[in-house]
Amino acid sequence: MNSSENVIVITGGSGGIGQACARALKGNQLIITDYAQDTVNKTVETLTKEGFNVTGIACDITKQNDIDKLINFVAKHGELKALIHTAGVSGTVKDLNKVFTIDLVATELLVEAFYKLATNNSVAVLLASMMAHTVPANEEYDQALRNPLKTNAFETVKKFVHGSSDTMYNFAKRGVKLLVEKHVDKWGAKGARIVSVSPGVIETPMALKAAEEHPERMKMIKQMTPLQRNGQPSDIADVINFLVNDGARFITGTDILVDGGVIRNIKKLEQPSV
């Protein structure tokens, strides 16, 4: 196998889902990126000791200059097999603009940048969320979510979230799904694919923090989940492993929901009475 044809980039690569993806993709040349270089170094060191072909670079995905450096770094290591974009924040940051910028604006910047490296059979896998499926279609905010780099995009979406960073998270993740639809033809013209994965409650540090802030809600969600458990990072990583490889060669422009079946029950519960 020619490693130059199998460069896989994992954003948020030091996080729970990011590291699980790395472990699921052993045998490929991995590039880990995350916000802080020391965090990247620790992850690279750990994975190297476990026998992985891995290197890493810090990247603030909200800054175009940092993304440009990342693109140059990736290009030096060979052809792009996959971008796996797991980096993001939850509503626990309590900052509407930060959630919108990190979860959606940065995703658009990355998709645009990695398109330049995409070749036949490359794939971008973006992380959305099951909560994206709770936001109904609406042309006013959907237009802003599809085009998050436009100057009025944040202000347009802000009007609909009523000051809630958790709701902004849901909207931003709907935006991730819409970006997949927006870019699918452009990527397809290169023979490349773009998809999103919508995790349910996955037991990562981020989710465990949310559980501390909303213990009753998290307990209720678990009880409502048909499979009667929360997800593990490996549950997401195994799906992403499938999407990155040849078995998924005809899957593009869509979202894969990996939530143990719970979102349909949440939507039923939250549906307003007519």
Legacy VTK file of the C-alpha trace (Angstrom):
# vtk DataFile Version 3.0
C-alpha trace
ASCII
DATASET POLYDATA
POINTS 274 float
0.000 0.000 0.000
1.445 3.372 -1.020
1.246 5.617 2.009
1.380 8.709 -0.195
-2.122 7.823 -1.370
-3.461 7.338 2.135
-3.042 10.541 4.092
-5.888 10.855 6.570
-6.265 14.128 8.475
-8.178 14.132 11.761
-9.178 17.482 13.244
-9.849 17.388 16.969
-7.519 14.420 16.782
-6.668 14.549 20.485
-10.307 14.264 21.553
-12.253 11.140 22.373
-13.806 10.605 18.942
-10.678 11.853 17.144
-8.418 9.324 18.868
-10.964 6.550 18.357
-10.971 7.366 14.624
-7.181 7.207 14.542
-7.212 3.782 16.168
-9.883 2.518 13.773
-7.774 3.621 10.800
-4.485 1.922 11.641
-2.504 1.143 8.495
-2.970 4.596 7.001
-0.704 7.604 7.264
-2.416 9.754 9.896
-2.093 13.484 10.499
-3.490 14.636 13.835
-4.414 18.282 14.264
-5.827 20.080 17.274
-5.796 23.541 18.820
-2.651 23.210 20.979
0.695 21.799 19.845
1.455 20.165 23.203
-1.844 18.270 23.034
-1.044 17.182 19.483
2.447 16.070 20.550
1.079 13.928 23.391
-1.425 12.222 21.084
1.187 11.611 18.390
3.578 10.177 20.981
0.906 7.842 22.373
-0.175 6.595 18.944
3.421 6.197 17.736
4.154 3.952 20.734
1.122 1.877 19.705
2.609 1.367 16.236
0.756 4.001 14.213
2.218 5.919 11.268
1.281 9.351 12.623
2.419 12.941 12.714
0.706 16.118 13.814
0.428 19.888 13.663
-1.474 22.456 15.728
-4.192 24.393 13.917
-6.718 27.001 15.006
-9.433 26.026 12.535
-11.101 29.424 12.850
-8.063 31.165 11.322
-7.423 30.988 7.568
-3.654 31.387 8.047
-3.543 28.337 10.315
-5.634 26.330 7.860
-3.250 27.317 5.050
-0.333 25.990 7.130
-2.246 22.762 7.720
-2.956 22.353 3.998
0.732 22.861 3.156
1.719 20.345 5.842
-0.727 17.755 4.488
0.347 18.320 0.878
3.970 17.546 1.802
2.932 14.139 3.156
1.165 12.897 0.021
-2.301 12.645 -1.479
-5.415 13.173 0.602
-7.420 10.053 1.320
-9.696 11.619 3.919
-10.454 14.625 6.051
-12.206 13.565 9.258
-13.459 16.718 10.937
-14.287 15.979 14.573
-13.182 19.303 16.117
-15.902 21.381 17.717
-17.461 22.718 20.897
-20.777 22.094 22.628
-23.249 24.617 23.969
-21.529 24.389 27.351
-19.148 27.170 26.226
-22.056 29.632 26.701
-20.946 31.866 23.824
-23.198 32.039 20.765
-20.564 33.463 18.445
-17.917 30.963 19.539
-20.257 28.016 18.918
-21.250 29.345 15.479
-17.656 30.148 14.509
-15.986 26.935 15.666
-18.746 24.507 14.708
-19.860 26.011 11.398
-17.658 28.820 10.046
-14.505 26.746 10.617
-16.151 23.747 8.946
-16.814 25.784 5.811
-13.218 27.079 5.817
-11.886 23.517 6.103
-14.157 22.111 3.375
-13.098 24.899 0.989
-9.404 24.428 1.828
-9.354 20.628 1.613
-11.241 20.714 -1.690
-7.952 21.930 -3.193
-6.276 18.684 -2.052
-9.176 16.377 -2.941
-8.619 13.919 -5.769
-10.509 10.934 -7.137
-11.699 8.793 -4.168
-10.887 11.422 -1.506
-13.581 11.889 1.133
-14.500 14.509 3.719
-16.371 13.229 6.774
-17.848 16.024 8.885
-19.315 15.601 12.365
-22.825 16.982 12.700
-25.047 15.882 15.609
-28.317 14.129 16.243
-29.498 17.529 17.555
-29.199 18.911 14.024
-32.213 16.730 13.269
-34.350 18.685 15.764
-34.067 21.946 13.770
-36.784 22.206 11.109
-36.157 23.571 7.636
-36.567 27.338 7.341
-35.350 29.209 4.294
-34.295 32.339 6.199
-31.859 30.696 8.607
-31.003 27.802 6.272
-29.655 30.324 3.754
-27.395 31.719 6.499
-26.367 28.238 7.682
-25.421 27.232 4.121
-23.313 30.389 3.768
-21.753 30.974 7.203
-18.910 33.105 5.821
-21.334 35.844 4.749
-21.187 38.888 7.014
-24.812 38.722 8.190
-24.965 34.944 8.666
-24.377 34.902 12.428
-26.837 37.741 13.108
-29.514 36.000 11.030
-29.183 32.718 12.932
-28.850 34.477 16.291
-32.424 35.784 15.975
-33.751 32.219 16.115
-31.810 30.755 19.055
-33.193 32.984 21.842
-29.823 33.469 23.524
-29.244 29.736 24.067
-25.793 28.395 23.196
-27.244 24.872 23.240
-29.773 25.882 20.585
-27.029 27.613 18.595
-25.127 24.299 18.670
-28.162 22.535 17.186
-28.436 25.153 14.439
-24.701 25.093 13.675
-24.803 21.319 13.330
-27.798 21.594 10.989
-25.528 23.930 9.058
-22.889 21.185 8.823
-25.455 18.900 7.190
-26.414 21.687 4.777
-22.745 22.263 3.871
-22.508 18.619 2.802
-25.450 19.124 0.444
-23.991 22.416 -0.781
-20.569 20.981 -1.644
-21.494 17.496 -2.897
-21.584 18.356 -6.626
-18.331 20.312 -6.484
-16.524 17.459 -4.732
-18.199 14.909 -6.973
-16.793 16.592 -10.069
-13.368 15.517 -8.761
-14.578 11.984 -8.030
-14.473 12.878 -4.329
-17.129 12.384 -1.668
-18.426 14.454 1.246
-20.674 13.125 4.027
-21.632 13.902 7.602
-22.115 11.715 10.651
-24.582 12.717 13.381
-23.580 11.171 16.712
-26.003 10.766 19.578
-24.823 10.971 23.176
-21.254 9.678 23.033
-19.294 9.267 26.257
-16.472 11.685 25.535
-15.150 14.332 27.977
-17.373 16.915 26.216
-20.505 14.798 26.677
-19.635 13.968 30.272
-19.337 17.708 30.963
-22.799 18.208 29.457
-24.059 15.388 31.671
-22.786 17.261 34.732
-24.671 20.405 33.679
-27.902 18.639 32.660
-27.938 15.359 34.653
-31.707 14.842 34.538
-31.891 15.462 30.788
-28.974 13.123 30.105
-30.519 10.397 32.271
-33.837 10.810 30.441
-32.153 10.573 27.027
-30.455 7.345 28.021
-33.780 5.894 29.165
-35.392 6.951 25.864
-32.664 5.336 23.757
-33.934 2.089 22.181
-30.528 0.441 22.685
-30.609 1.501 26.369
-27.076 2.875 26.466
-25.004 5.882 25.519
-22.611 5.612 22.605
-18.870 5.069 22.857
-16.288 6.870 20.670
-15.635 3.569 18.887
-19.299 3.467 17.789
-18.651 6.606 15.744
-15.126 5.662 14.676
-16.268 2.353 13.188
-18.881 4.124 11.037
-16.298 6.687 9.922
-13.858 3.883 9.102
-16.530 2.426 6.804
-17.231 5.814 5.182
-13.545 6.465 4.500
-13.016 3.136 2.775
-14.094 1.524 -0.468
-17.236 -0.092 0.916
-18.783 3.399 1.007
-17.597 4.377 -2.484
-21.130 5.287 -3.660
-22.182 7.171 -0.508
-21.973 10.961 -0.712
-24.025 14.062 0.007
-25.836 12.505 2.956
-25.863 12.285 6.746
-25.526 9.069 8.755
-27.347 9.155 12.100
-25.531 7.145 14.804
-27.616 7.708 17.919
-28.889 4.349 19.161
-32.308 5.334 17.782
-33.005 8.058 20.364
-33.617 11.160 18.235
-36.985 9.942 16.951
-38.148 9.637 20.575
-36.745 13.070 21.487
-38.526 14.655 18.533
-41.793 12.991 19.545
-41.398 14.358 23.067
-40.564 17.896 21.922
-43.237 18.075 19.224
-45.658 20.872 20.127
-49.285 19.867 20.557
-51.513 21.138 17.741
LINES 1 275
274 0 1 2 3 4 5 6 7 8 9 10 11 12 13 14 15 16 17 18 19 20 21 22 23 24 25 26 27 28 29 30 31 32 33 34 35 36 37 38 39 40 41 42 43 44 45 46 47 48 49 50 51 52 53 54 55 56 57 58 59 60 61 62 63 64 65 66 67 68 69 70 71 72 73 74 75 76 77 78 79 80 81 82 83 84 85 86 87 88 89 90 91 92 93 94 95 96 97 98 99 100 101 102 103 104 105 106 107 108 109 110 111 112 113 114 115 116 117 118 119 120 121 122 123 124 125 126 127 128 129 130 131 132 133 134 135 136 137 138 139 140 141 142 143 144 145 146 147 148 149 150 151 152 153 154 155 156 157 158 159 160 161 162 163 164 165 166 167 168 169 170 171 172 173 174 175 176 177 178 179 180 181 182 183 184 185 186 187 188 189 190 191 192 193 194 195 196 197 198 199 200 201 202 203 204 205 206 207 208 209 210 211 212 213 214 215 216 217 218 219 220 221 222 223 224 225 226 227 228 229 230 231 232 233 234 235 236 237 238 239 240 241 242 243 244 245 246 247 248 249 250 251 252 253 254 255 256 257 258 259 260 261 262 263 264 265 266 267 268 269 270 271 272 273
